[in-house]
Amino acid sequence: MTAGVAGGGPRTSVNTPQKDQSIPAFASTESPILRIVPTDIVVISNNTSDSSSSISSSTITNQRTAKPDPINQGSAKEAFGVTWSTLKYVNKGELGKKRFDKKVVPAVQAVDMGDWQCPNITQNSNLECGCDMPHTLRCRGDLHGLELIAEGLRASRYTVSLLDCTLKNVTVICDANIFEGVSLQGLVISSGEIKRVNRLAFAGIKNSLQALGLPNNALTGVPMQSLASLPQLDRLDLSNNKIKSIQSTDFISVPKLSYLELSENQISLIAPKSFLPIRNLIHLKLNGNRLGESPETMKSLESCLNLRKLDLRSNTIRGPLKNTTLPIIKGLEILNLDKNSITSIQNGALEGLAYLQMLSIRHNQIDVLQDHAFSGLASLQVLDLGHNGIVAISGSSLKHLPRLIVLDLTHNFLRALTADIVAPLPSLKELRLDGNDISIIAQNALYNASSLHSLSLENNPLACDCSMKPFVEWLSTSRIASQDVLGAVCATPPHLEGASLLQVATDSMNCNGNGANKEKADESTFKTIEVMLKLKNNMSYIREISADVQLKGINFTDESDVFLYWRMQTDEYSCRFVYVFHDDDPENILYNSEVSCNQLPETANATDYVFLTKLIGAYDLQSELSYKYCLILKEDISKDEYLGSCHVAVLPPPFLNRAKAKSIKKELFRGDSTPRESDISDMNRINDRRNDEEDGDGDEPDSYYDELLMTRMADDPDLPVNRIRLEEAAAARLPSVGISRIVLEGLGAFILVTSVMAFIWGFIRLKSGRSNMPSMSTCYTVDDRRGPLHEVESRSRYFKLQATTSL
């Protein structure tokens, strides 16, 4: 495969071949298709969008003197390196058509192509050459292929502007001056295995080479020594190699470089001043590398002062996008950050890119757009946020984008289209929302979208109910073409599932259930009521007026009474019956009763009237369940016709009757007629409170009674609740008291037993001492040496010892 600056397109045909020259069959490749204008300028166009292994545009200008002749508009568009389908909206950028014409057109020359023929290159079994475009020669060969091609071009009277060579089994270009004396403007060499290039391999080429491509090889670094002989080089393609780092001296010898492709390498390190020598660089492609592993290395791109287009796709850039993540290149106009791992865009992250016109952040992990995420991008005209995880967009997320023309939010998780998306964008012309979860479109979502003329909503679960009516009506008066909205399909309600939004009548969009299913259920309900009425008074016809009589509210008491509030447009109706059904069973009557309607006084002078009906003892109804309430009315008593209105609502939780609760509290206070000493102050406060109530209007809140009641109940030990609480507290303290009592009792028993044993032991010793030993008097008298004083002292000690032993 060949690819590159001017390299490797499909070999489909050969123009004006020379006699006796066989045309080899070339396999189709993914490289750009070459077109050579009949001059010495090569124009390259790329028909495959988003190709990572090829350069999308090329212009190689011959420096020879020739007569100028402007090229047509189609050639300019094909030569331009940006997708013109999007750039049709960008009308003031530096990369626009005027700039292209200014730089390229003066160098274009007209040459008669009638006599040009494909050069006759010596053919052998290892070399095949052919021309599929004018002034373009493509060859396939082996180790010696380059030498044979160079000899053939030197011998031919026909020159070529571009030479595209695909070699096999070549790991080193070791020959010097291979193309010496050959006139070339573009050269592409690829083999998949080339690791080194001779420093003089490209020396001696006539009319300095303008474009060089060495893609799809095994280079581990930029061959800077080989570039030293190409000072006029304008375009360089080193994509799909194994380059791991860029050094500060790699591009010193090519100061006029304007296009550099280093995509699909393994670059993780860029020296700080690597791009300083190439101040004219306009387009830099670094997609498919590893710059995200060392974010600080991208700061070296700030030296590219004239850079206009930067491609950083698939560079493992992770985490939130901050104002320190990307280099600040003030003149940058196109930035591509697709297929990274960016999770969010922080406030002011791109403020340094004041002239940015196109920004693409597709295939990332952004879930929420922060407020003021795009501040400082007043020149932005195209914003692509497709294939992310965006759930919602706030009103401040898309501010500061007054010139935005195209907004792409396809394949996200948006659930609603609101005014927060469109209102901040006064210049928006194209909005893409395909592949989201949008089911709701707000009524005012697109009211300010006066410039919008393209809207795509394909693959969204739209809910075609009454909330969709304003949007459908807006579509009928907008500038949006019908074919842009043909992909919008209804998902709900079930009877409209799969229908095109533009083909659904607005009359069928309602919010009263599921359309046809609801009408069928209401019909069954009214038939059931007609049967009941026929049994009562032989009147069975009911005319539905659900649109004129609506259920406004419901109250449910703790005594199972239900209060229904009905809004009517007239007060000429008389209420007769109320029937209650299960929401999912329109034929099973849960409750029915004759009722009367009482008009609320505050609506007596209003345009709409509110009437109250009371259902007494609705014991079969449970709170927080959905029921269908049907009110049967009469307008003219003389006619045999009833009017009916049915509505579905949830029965709320019961509320407490405050008047009844207040009376119960007063009875509790009156029941405790004997005040205790500790209750005198409380009873005084009660009497004072009662006197105040007698003097007042009696409408004061009963919060005082609530507080006093809780205090009395908390202090009364006779109440069951307090008794239980006291028993629990005593039980909680019981273990510690029990333990202390056991310890004391054990200690007392131990002392008593010890004392008894000591007394018995002393008594036994005393008896045994008297029988076996001489008496104390004998012991003390036999010692003649002891005097009377010693005898008295000895006797005293004896009696003390005896008393202690007894104790």
Order of alpha helices (4+ residues) and beta strands (2+ residues): beta-beta-beta-alpha-alpha-alpha-beta-beta-alpha-beta-beta-beta-beta-beta-alpha-beta-beta-beta-beta-beta-beta-beta-beta-beta-beta-beta-beta-beta-alpha-beta-beta-beta-beta-alpha-beta-alpha-beta-beta-beta-beta-beta-beta-beta-beta-beta-alpha-alpha-alpha-alpha-alpha-alpha
